[in-house]
């Protein structure tokens, strides 16, 4: 099972089953993480900056690509509600 390390959150890395969003994994461990639109990819409040491991996540969604094109999401950023952990 992939491990997810979030800088700034207490505790060990999170075990994340494939097919789970980063946001679901964070909430599953009991951490609060902002998501103003209800995890629908309609805002950028749940953004995360990837330091490593982007190849283990799903490709950016249309919503993420739109935010990148508009300058609201950087090239190393993803929406935690849209980034799905892959095998």
Number of C-alpha atoms within 10 A of each C-alpha: 11 13 12 16 15 17 10 6 11 9 10 10 14 17 15 21 15 14 13 16 22 24 23 19 20 20 13 13 12 9 13 11 14 15 19 13 13 11 19 12 22 15 17 22 16 20 23 19 16 12 11 9 9 15 9 14 19 15 15 16 14 11 16 25 17 13 19 17 12 10 10 15 19 16 13 12 19 26 28 24 24 25 26 23 23 17 12
